[in-house]
Amino acid sequence: MHMAIPELQQHLNDRCNAFLSFAEPLTGEQFFAPLDGDKWSVAENLQHLYLSARPVARILAGPHEFLAQFGKPTQPSRSYGQLLADYKQTLRETGIKAPVSMVGRAEDLADRSAVIDRFVQAHQGVAYALSNWTDDELEAYYIPHPALGLLTVREMVYFTILHVDHHLNLTRERLTEQR
């Protein structure tokens, strides 16, 4: 059973709030310092999540017809759990890394509140834009993803949710290991 739009919006907000609850009490050094020596800092993770959610929010807020160029889905969306399993398998098999356009630049990471605000605004933008869609429309269009190929709109929203969780879990583990 697929998540309905209100459930998608709730999950997206819940996952963002979970990341914020994790990040808020961190010291400046914990927020900005690289993790595990050379892995992204908390700030870099938040900036990456902002950069990857922003185009999704823009696409969802725009005319649905724009997505017709990617073809029509021929089968229903995968479940959230299946998409998560497929994403983890893709990461394991390909070792794919975020495109340069999805990596935070130093000049965008200087202001902690701006990093957090952008993260929140992009994800709220996705949740808000879903109000312009029906459940059937989430199954009727594709959005290209750099690692997973063509995803239905519903799958892209699932990805946006699981992506926050993925980075929260990685960041939490790495920060805990450093202490």
C-alpha positions in Angstrom: 0.0 0.0 0.0 1.4 3.4 -1.0 1.5 6.4 1.3 -1.2 8.9 0.6 -0.2 12.6 0.1 -0.9 13.7 3.8 1.2 10.7 5.0 4.0 11.7 2.6 3.9 15.2 3.9 3.9 14.0 7.5 6.8 11.6 7.0 8.8 14.3 5.3 8.2 16.8 8.1 9.0 14.1 10.7 12.3 13.2 9.2 13.4 16.8 8.8 12.4 17.5 12.4 14.4 14.4 13.5 17.5 15.8 11.7 17.0 19.2 13.3 16.5 17.7 16.8 19.8 16.0 16.3 21.7 19.0 14.9 20.3 21.8 17.2 22.2 20.9 20.4 25.6 20.4 18.6 28.4 22.8 19.3 29.8 24.9 16.4 32.7 22.5 16.1 30.5 19.4 16.0 28.3 21.1 13.4 31.1 22.3 11.1 34.0 19.8 11.6 34.5 17.0 9.1 33.4 13.6 10.5 35.6 10.5 10.6 38.5 12.8 9.5 37.4 13.3 5.9 33.6 12.7 5.7 31.1 15.5 5.4 30.3 17.6 8.4 26.8 17.9 9.8 26.6 21.3 7.9 27.7 19.7 4.6 25.1 16.9 5.0 22.3 19.5 5.6 23.5 21.5 2.6 23.6 18.4 0.4 20.1 17.5 1.5 19.0 21.1 0.7 20.6 21.0 -2.8 19.0 17.6 -3.6 15.5 18.6 -2.3 15.4 22.0 -3.9 15.0 20.8 -7.5 12.3 18.3 -6.4 10.3 21.1 -4.7 10.7 23.2 -7.9 9.6 20.4 -10.2 6.6 19.6 -8.0 5.6 23.2 -7.8 5.7 23.6 -11.6 3.4 22.4 -14.3 2.9 18.7 -14.3 3.2 18.6 -18.1 6.9 19.5 -17.8 7.4 15.9 -16.7 5.8 14.4 -19.8 9.2 14.7 -21.5 10.5 11.8 -19.4 7.7 9.4 -20.5 4.8 7.7 -18.7 5.4 5.1 -16.1 4.4 1.6 -17.2 4.2 0.1 -13.7 3.2 1.3 -10.3 5.6 2.9 -7.8 7.8 0.7 -5.7 7.0 0.7 -2.0 9.0 2.9 0.3 10.8 -0.2 1.7 11.6 -1.5 -1.8 13.0 1.9 -2.9 15.1 2.1 0.2 16.5 -1.4 -0.5 17.2 -0.5 -4.1 19.0 2.7 -3.1 21.2 0.9 -0.6 22.0 -1.8 -3.2 22.9 0.9 -5.8 25.2 2.6 -3.3 26.9 -0.7 -2.5 27.2 -1.9 -6.1 28.3 1.4 -7.7 29.9 3.4 -4.9 28.2 6.4 -6.6 28.9 9.7 -5.0 26.9 12.9 -5.1 27.4 15.0 -8.2 29.4 18.2 -7.7 26.3 20.3 -8.1 24.9 18.5 -4.9 27.9 19.2 -2.7 28.0 22.2 -0.4 30.6 24.9 -1.2 32.5 26.5 1.6 30.9 29.9 1.0 27.5 28.3 1.6 28.5 26.6 4.8 29.7 29.6 6.9 26.3 30.6 8.5 24.8 27.8 10.6 21.3 29.3 10.7 21.3 29.8 6.9 22.3 26.2 6.4 19.5 25.0 8.6 16.9 27.4 7.1 17.7 26.3 3.5 17.4 22.6 4.5 14.0 23.3 6.2 12.7 25.5 3.3 13.5 23.0 0.6 11.9 20.1 2.4 8.9 22.2 3.4 8.7 23.2 -0.3 8.4 19.5 -1.3 5.7 18.9 1.3 3.8 22.0 0.4 4.0 21.4 -3.4 2.5 17.9 -2.9 -0.8 19.8 -2.2 -1.0 20.5 -5.9 -0.9 16.8 -6.8 -3.4 13.9 -6.6 -2.4 10.4 -5.6 -3.1 9.2 -9.1 -0.8 12.0 -10.6 2.1 10.8 -8.3 1.9 7.5 -10.4 1.5 9.2 -13.8 4.9 11.0 -14.2 8.6 10.3 -14.0 11.4 12.4 -12.5 15.0 11.5 -13.4 17.3 10.7 -10.5 21.1 10.7 -11.0 21.7 7.3 -9.3 18.4 5.5 -9.6 17.2 6.5 -13.1 13.6 7.4 -13.7 11.5 7.4 -10.6 7.7 8.1 -10.4 6.9 11.3 -8.6 5.8 9.2 -5.6 9.2 7.3 -5.6 11.0 10.7 -5.8 9.1 11.9 -2.7 9.9 8.5 -1.0 13.5 9.1 -2.0 13.5 12.6 -0.5 12.3 11.2 2.8 14.7 8.3 2.9 17.6 10.5 1.8 17.1 12.6 4.9 17.0 9.5 7.1 20.1 8.0 5.3 22.2 11.1 6.0 20.9 11.5 9.5 21.9 7.9 10.3 25.3 8.3 8.7 25.9 11.6 10.5 24.7 10.3 13.9 26.9 7.2 13.6 30.0 9.1 12.6 29.6 11.8 15.3 29.0 9.2 18.0 32.2 7.3 16.9 34.2 10.5 17.2 33.2 11.1 20.8 
